[in-house]
């Protein structure tokens, strides 16, 4: 598990899920975004483009299951973000 993913696991200030992550990036609240490599590319495309446009770092995670687990939820997730404090 990467250091950033370990930070996500223990962070209090985070969002999980595609819509919530997109909102956090749009508001300038996201410090780093996590995207699952096994998510459908068309699902992540808009979020990935927005992150690149706004220079928000992206950390790729091997699977949606791994990302959901690191985010502290019982289901898989395509995206999550650490929020600026």
KABEL-V189595 format. One line per field, one symbol per residue. ss: DSSP state (h for helix, s for strand, l for the rest). psi: psi as a letter, one per 30 degrees, with the letter a starting at -180 (. if undefined). burial: 1 if it has 9 or more other C-alpha atoms within 8 Angstrom, else 0. Layout:
ss->???
psi->???
burial->???
This chain:
ss->llhhhhhhhhlllssslhhhhhhhhhlllsssssssllllhhhhhhhhhhhhhlllsssssllhhhhhhhllllllllsssssll
psi->kleeeeeeefkejllkleeeeeeeeefgfkekkkkkfglkefefeeeeeeeeeghkkkkkkeleeeeeeefglfllkfllkkkk.
burial->0000110110000111110111011000111111111010000100110111000111101111111111100001111111100
